[in-house]
Amino acid sequence: MPKQGNRFQNFADFYPFYLAEHSNLTCRRLHFVGSTLALFCLFKLLTGAGLIWLLYGLLSGYAFAWVGHFFFEKNRPATFKHPLYSFMGDWVMYKDIITGKIQR
């Protein structure tokens, strides 16, 4: 069985759980907006706009995602129990939305 208690064997086992935690369309859209803003902030950081853009990127990414979870999905973000897999899931879901694999 892939899940043992509160742990997953690997990311491939985790990702279906992650998607189930993001079944609400508004929640996914908020994740997409937050991730896009985080990428913009990363661009600003890398082009020399200042270290403050790292903070802006983290705030925008998590703020939009958490609003989606608490007010629309009505669950706790997977980040609280699975921070690395959740971070990876954000970007795989972002790619899946861009490529049309997941509805946005």
C-alpha positions as CSV (number, residue, x, y, z in Angstrom):
1,M,0.0,0.0,0.0
2,P,1.5,3.4,-1.0
3,K,0.5,5.4,2.1
4,Q,1.8,4.3,5.5
5,G,0.0,6.2,8.3
6,N,0.6,9.8,7.4
7,R,3.6,9.2,5.0
8,F,3.8,8.5,1.3
9,Q,6.4,6.3,-0.2
10,N,7.2,8.8,-3.0
11,F,5.8,11.8,-4.9
12,A,4.0,9.6,-7.4
13,D,2.0,8.1,-4.5
14,F,1.4,11.6,-3.0
15,Y,0.2,13.5,-6.2
16,P,-3.2,11.8,-6.4
17,F,-3.9,12.8,-2.8
18,Y,-2.7,16.3,-3.6
19,L,-5.1,16.6,-6.5
20,A,-7.9,15.4,-4.4
21,E,-7.1,18.1,-1.9
22,H,-7.5,20.6,-4.8
23,S,-10.8,19.5,-6.3
24,N,-12.4,22.9,-6.0
25,L,-12.0,25.0,-9.2
26,T,-11.6,28.3,-7.3
27,C,-8.9,26.8,-5.1
28,R,-7.0,25.7,-8.1
29,R,-7.4,29.1,-9.8
30,L,-6.1,30.8,-6.6
31,H,-3.1,28.4,-6.6
32,F,-2.4,29.3,-10.2
33,V,-2.6,33.0,-9.6
34,G,-0.3,32.7,-6.5
35,S,2.2,30.6,-8.3
36,T,2.3,33.0,-11.3
37,L,2.9,35.9,-8.9
38,A,5.6,33.9,-7.1
39,L,7.3,33.4,-10.5
40,F,7.1,37.1,-11.2
41,C,8.7,37.8,-7.8
42,L,11.4,35.3,-8.5
43,F,12.1,37.0,-11.8
44,K,12.3,40.4,-10.0
45,L,14.7,38.9,-7.4
46,L,16.9,37.3,-10.1
47,T,17.1,40.6,-12.1
48,G,18.4,42.5,-9.1
49,A,15.3,44.2,-7.8
50,G,16.2,43.3,-4.2
51,L,15.9,40.5,-1.7
52,I,12.5,41.7,-0.6
53,W,11.1,40.0,-3.7
54,L,11.8,36.7,-2.1
55,L,9.5,37.6,0.7
56,Y,6.9,38.9,-1.7
57,G,7.1,35.6,-3.7
58,L,6.6,33.5,-0.6
59,L,3.7,35.6,0.7
60,S,1.9,35.8,-2.7
61,G,2.3,32.0,-3.3
62,Y,1.1,30.9,0.1
63,A,-1.6,33.6,0.7
64,F,-3.5,32.8,-2.5
65,A,-3.2,29.0,-1.8
66,W,-4.3,29.3,1.8
67,V,-7.3,31.4,0.9
68,G,-8.3,28.7,-1.6
69,H,-8.0,26.0,1.0
70,F,-9.6,27.7,4.0
71,F,-12.5,29.5,2.2
72,F,-13.2,27.4,-0.9
73,E,-11.8,23.9,-0.5
74,K,-12.5,24.0,3.3
75,N,-9.5,21.8,4.2
76,R,-6.0,22.3,5.6
77,P,-3.2,22.8,3.1
78,A,-1.1,19.7,2.5
79,T,1.9,21.9,3.2
80,F,1.3,21.5,6.9
81,K,2.0,17.8,6.9
82,H,3.9,17.3,3.7
83,P,5.8,20.5,2.9
84,L,8.3,19.2,0.2
85,Y,5.8,17.0,-1.6
86,S,3.2,19.8,-1.4
87,F,5.7,22.3,-2.9
88,M,6.4,19.8,-5.7
89,G,2.7,19.2,-6.2
90,D,2.1,23.0,-6.6
91,W,4.4,23.1,-9.6
92,V,3.3,19.9,-11.2
93,M,-0.3,21.1,-10.9
94,Y,0.8,24.4,-12.3
95,K,2.3,22.6,-15.3
96,D,-0.8,20.4,-15.6
97,I,-3.0,23.5,-15.7
98,I,-0.9,25.2,-18.3
99,T,-0.9,22.1,-20.5
100,G,-4.6,21.6,-20.2
101,K,-4.3,18.3,-18.3
102,I,-6.3,19.9,-15.4
103,Q,-9.1,22.4,-15.8
104,R,-8.4,25.9,-14.8
